Each structure stands twice: as structure tokens, then as C-alpha cells.
């Protein structure tokens, strides 16, 4: 299984990375999945969120933060598109990428011939049987396509009710085809959100609710506010990210006014 998190990551915090660890532990404990990769996908600048700094900086900070991770990576594809891309289309892209990678692996394994050296001029009957068996084993051991699920905070379920923020058919595709892994957040009641929605109730088997027992409500908005006031954010974000922010003077009162008063791009479009 592959976990995909889409968001602003403005800036990336320790909690953003913690979501992946919590989700992987939970899915492993079900005994049904093996999480093989985590992907962090920063949103495009055109999303229009207040205080959203350039994707160039957000991607760079995320890469610095994840240098110590051996299974989570940053993918800039979404941020590099000409405009904002709907979440379901980002899911489709990464699903197709995993499918393409699988096909490449299958072709490689099918074409890989066993290297056998024989002093005989021709293969013996026993040798032919061995090669046939090896080819069968290679075919049997071909990798399977991993599932791809959207990783998010449980509060994302509440946004499904916001008029024009999400398309109904997109919500359906996300929960039916892909699935959600939602981490609990203070003030959110994901169970109630599911019960109040016929669509979410129908596909609740594909929505994994993960309880965070160690409360850690780090807010990127609060991080930015502290930075604008010249306050320390050490131990809330990685030191490498703090250094990057200082070096490029990213978060200021001016940057916090960016997109102020604007509608989010999905609200403009829908």
C-alpha cells in the first residue's frame, strides 16, 4: 500500500511527518497491508490559500525535513502543473505512475533469462526442465499493484460538506476506488461525519480512522504567526527547515497577506 498526502505544507511541521508514521502503524496492525511508500504532494501555488508561499520553497523544505526518512518522499508533480489540480486527479496520476512502474518491473522479470553455464554442447533434458521451472517461478513471483490511499487529518471529512469545495463524483471516486486514512484531530468527529453522509456510510469500509493517542496539534498557521513575530519554533519543525526559512526570509507579515480575501481555486471553479 502507498500513502499519499496532499496539502499546503506551509511550512512542513513534525506533525505532517507524524501522520505517515501513525497511518503506517495502524495499517500494519490490521494484518491486511504492508505500507511500502509514503508520498507528500505540496499543492500548486494557484490554490489561492491565504499566506501560501511559493511551491519552490515548500517543496525544498519538505525535502530537507524528509532527509532522515527511508520510506517517505516528496513529489513535486502537483506543484509543477500550470494550475491547481483537483485531489482526485493527483491520486489518479500517482496510481498510474505505480501501474507504469509495475509494468516495467514485469517486463524486466519476464525478459530476464537465467544464466546457466554448461560444459555440454547442448542442454540436457534435466537442464531444460530446470529453466522451465525457473520461468514459471518468475511469472508466479511478479509483483502486484499496490493500493493507493489518501492520507489526511480527520477534519477533511468535514470539508466534504462545504458547498462547491468538492465535486460529489470526486468524493465518490476517492472513497470507492482509492480509500482514505484519516488521523484524528481535536474538535473533529469523523464518525459523525460518516454517519451523516450516505456516500461515506456506503464506503466506510474503505475509510480508516486512526486515533492519535499522543496529542500533538501543531498548526502550520500558528508556526507562521510565531515566525512573523520572531519567536522560536524549534522542536516544532526540523532544524533544517528552520535554517532554510531564516536563510530565505520566507515567512513575513507581507507573505501572510498573500491571497488575502481571495476565494480558494476550487470555489472559484465550481
TANOR-V351961 format. One record per helix or strand. SS is the DSSP state (H for helix, E for strand). FROM is the first residue (numbers start at 1). TO is the last residue. Records with the same first field share a line. If there is no record, write none. Layout:
# TANOR-V351961
SS: FROM-TO ; FROM-TO
This chain:
# TANOR-V351961
E: 2-7 ; 37-42 ; 72-74 ; 148-153 ; 180-183 ; 207-210 ; 234-234 ; 237-237
H: 14-29 ; 45-47 ; 55-68 ; 78-80 ; 87-111 ; 125-140 ; 156-159 ; 168-178 ; 190-195 ; 198-202 ; 204-206 ; 220-228 ; 239-248 ; 253-256 ; 265-269
